[in-house]
Amino acid sequence: MISPVSLSSSNRLLSLEETSWVTQFSETYGQDIIYNLTMGTPFWSPPTSVQQAIIQSCGLTETYRYGATCGIPQLEKEIGKRLDLKFASSCGNEVMICSGSNQGFLNILLCLCNPGDEVILFRPYYFSHYTACLLAGVKPVVVDTDSEFLPQPQSLEISVNTKLVVVVSPGNPSGRVISTDRLRSLYQLCFHRGVWLVIDEAYEHFIFDGIETNSFSATDGVINLFTFSKSYSLAGLRVGYFCYPSYLRKSMLEIQDTIATHACHLAQQAALAAFNDSSKEWIQKQVQEMVPRREIFWQVVSKYHTYRANGGFFFFVPIPDSITSHDAVQYLIQKYGILVFPGQLFGMSNYLRISYGSLSLHETKEAANQLNDALATLWNNK
């Protein structure tokens, strides 16, 4: 009789257990969660034309057939026009439409990096970027930022193994906006060292306090990553895109064809409708409606030396050193019915990420009151 051999999973998954905590907490404490402050989505719905586009697409034969790997031509063309306007010139780069920007980031890693290469992430980092590095077999190198969570190009150490540097602006979880001049300094440093710069602009329209910033791109050495999940509120449809130098096209197509073949046709048609019916003015109006929510939460978190984020819809809130952020999250759920992200996920254990984007104004007021009591208790019992 042949003795059984134990089955095992990949070693890379051992480092990913922490990122599944939301599901675990929701399954354990789901009945206790009253206010979910983890959602990275805005409170508004997409234009009604999005629903109409999906319904119409359901009746088209080509919806159910294979399509272009890089995306449907109409959407690809529209994205190209928007990017030319965004960068105030023709960037001359290729566009890849993908199943959400997280998938796009993994594509980028697989195209640019070899196993064992190093990728610089700035603390606090977006946890999905860290996870993607591990999945791709590359080494995430976490670099500290200043007191306002801004990277310091002049002190950045790039090794012979560094393949790319990643920035998120506005930041997740910090909400900080990186100026065009700082991005340009990072790019110049990277370019002269033969290192790629990846700029994740998921929250590109969520900028407050009169901050003015221009997008930065370059024909070589920079990849800009975007999503339809935030400004267009299409998170559940999973559509993102990135622009990249044309000489990478063959490799990018091979990777996309292997992983996803192409983004879902229904989702792409919805994204096209959202693009066509969501003017810059419409998005700005929606973002302005986020301001009262932001100020309500600011009145709560400003008591605890919280950085006043000028972008995104987050606050990254310090907590006492005497408690870990995981324990704080569990306490907030059990005692106050509030679910937030622990700072450990972003590389900073004594912080909590508060997201107010998905709440109605009424929910915002109630959740802020609860959070006010919860944070006061945490700090008073430190």
Secondary structure, DSSP 8 states (H G I E B T S, - for coil): ----------GGGGG-GGGGHHHHHHHHHGGG-SEE----S-SS---HHHHHHHHHHHT-GGGGS---TT--HHHHHHHHHHHHHHTTS----EEEEESSHHHHHHHHHHHH--TT-EEEEESS--HHHHHHHHHTT-EEEEE---TTS---GGG----TTEEEEEEESS-TTT-----HHHHHHHHHHHHHTT-EEEEE-TTTT-B-TT--------SSSEEEEEESSSTT--GGG--EEEEE-GGGHHHHHHHHHHHTSS--HHHHHHHHHHHHH--HHHHHHHHHTTHHHHHHHHHHHGGGT----SBTTEEEEE--TTS-HHHHHHHHHHHH-EE-EEGGGGT-TTEEEEE-TT--HHHHHHHHHHHHHHHHHHHHT-
